[in-house]
Amino acid sequence: MTRSVKLLVAGSFGVGKTTFVGSVSEIKPLRTEETITEASIGVDDITGLGSKTTTTVAMDFGRITLNPELALYLFGTPGQRRFLPMWEELAMGALGALVLVDTRRIEQSDEVLSVLEERGVPYAVAVNEFEGAQRYPLDEVRDALDLTASTPLTALDARDRRTCVHSLITLVEYLFQSRQESRL
């Protein structure tokens, strides 16, 4: 019997959530991307995002079966604050979240982490190492984000299935270990 787990893939605008879900999903991912229009000028900060022309307006959805007993249903959240009501809906029933961060815009991760903490959604963090971006040791990223020592922290390339799956496994192991400890 396969157990299903709902997970969020969260992060700020342009951090690679849609790419991540597409890289790991064994089904054709559902995407709700729309073209960025002039209406977003002054609302969405696209500084440092290069040629980004679309944004997720509702969610991304994909599925990955880690083993015959465990299937993960991934719900990628939109990155802009104005879509916070969608986050509320997506978070219902989620076991946890994988938060993607971009070290070029690391300060934008604070709001995402705060929203998850306020709602009691446990999370792991994964640094999306964009091509050409400076790499930082994970302990420096942990300090910059003020993460606890127990918060899992990995690095990945959202285009690379192998590193993405590693980060998901790290999150799932953390969530199941936390549940076991809370039962003791």
N, C-alpha and C positions, 0 to 999 in steps of 0.2 A: 504494500500500500504506500502510495506516494503522499508525503506531507507537503502542503503548500504554505509558503511564508510570503507575506507582503512586506516589501522593503521600499523605502524612498531612496532616490538618488537626488540629492539636494546640492545646492550651491548657488553662488551669485550668478548674475547675468554673464553669459559668455565663457563659463568655466569648463564646458565640455560635457555637460550632462547628456545631451541628445546623442553626441558621438559615442559616449560610453555605453548607453543603452543599445545603440545600434551595433556596437562591437561585440557585445556578449550575448545578445538575444538569439535564441535558436529559432524563433519565429520572426516573420517580417514585423519589425517594430511599428507600433502606432505612433505617429508624430502629429503634433498640432502646431506646426510652425507657420508663421505668417511673415511676409516681407516687412522689414523695418521701414516705416514711412517717415515723412517729415514731421508727423504728429508726435514722434518720439523725441524730437530735438528738444533738449533741455530737460527731458524726463529720464531717458536712458543714457547712461554714460557709456559710450562705445570707445572711449579713449583706450588705446592699446589693444584693441580687438581686430585691428587690421581690416580685412575685407568682409567682416561679418555683415550679412544682409538679411538674415532671418532671426526670428525669436520664437520661443515656445510660448504659446498663449494659454494652454490648458495643461497638457502633460505629455510625456512620452510614456510608452508602455512596451515592455518586453518580458520575455520569460527565459529562464535558463534552468536546466535540470542539472544539479550538481552531482547527484547519484540517484539510483533507482528509488530511494526513499525521500528525496528532498528536491522540490522545485521552488525556485524563487520567482516571484512576480515582482517586477521592477517598475516603479512609478517615478519617472523623472519629473521633478517639479519645475515650474517656471521660475526664472531667476529674479524678476523684478518685484519690488515691494507691493506694487499695485495689484499683484496677483495673489496676495496673502490669503484671501478667502479660498482660493483653490488649494493652497497648502493645507488649510484646515480640513477640507474634505479628503484630500489625499492621505493625510496623516491618520485618519480614523482606521483602526485595525492594523496599522503598520507595526511590525515587531521592532523595527529600528530603521536607521538611515545611514547611508554612506554619503558623507559630505565631501564634495570635490572642492579643492582650493587651487587658486592660481597665485603663485608667489609674486607675480608682477603687480597684483592687485589684492594683496592679502588682507588689507584692512576691510575689504568688502565681505569677508567671511564672518566677521563678528556678528552681524545681524542674523545671518543664517543660523549660526550656532546658538545665539540667544533665543531665537524662535523655537528651535528644537528643545532647548533646555526648559523654556517656559512651559512647554506642552508635555514634558516628561518623556520625550522620545529619545531613547539611547542611540548613540551614534559612534561611528568610527570616521576618521578623516583620511583622505587620500589626496596627495599633492599631484595634480595633473602637470607633468613636466613638459610644457610646451616647447616645441622646437625653437632653439635660439634663446630661450629664457635662461637666466642664471640659475644654477642648481645650488641649493642650500642643504647642509646636513639636516636630517630630520629632527635632531634635538634642538636646532635653532628654530625650525618651523614650530615645533611644540611650544617653545618659549614664546615666540611671537604671537601664537594663538592662545596662549595661557591655558593649554590643555593639561588635564591631570595626567599623572604618570600611567594610569590604567586605561586611558583612552587610546585605542589602537590607532596607529599612524603609519601609513604606507605611502609609497610613490608609485605612480603609474603613468602610462601614456594612453589616453582615452581611445586612441586608434588601435591599440594593441590588445587583442583579446586576452592573451596570457597574463599580462600585468593587471588587467581589470578583474579577471576571475580570481587572481591571488588576493586582491583587495576585498572582493566579496566574501571569499572564504574566511579571511581574517575577521570581517564583520560578523559573519554567522557564528564562528567559533566564540567570539566575544559575547554575543547575545545569548547563546546557549549556556556558556559558562556562567554568565551573570544570573540567568534564570535558575541554574542549579544552585548557586550560592545563596540566592534569595529564599530558596525552599528549605535550606538547612536551619 
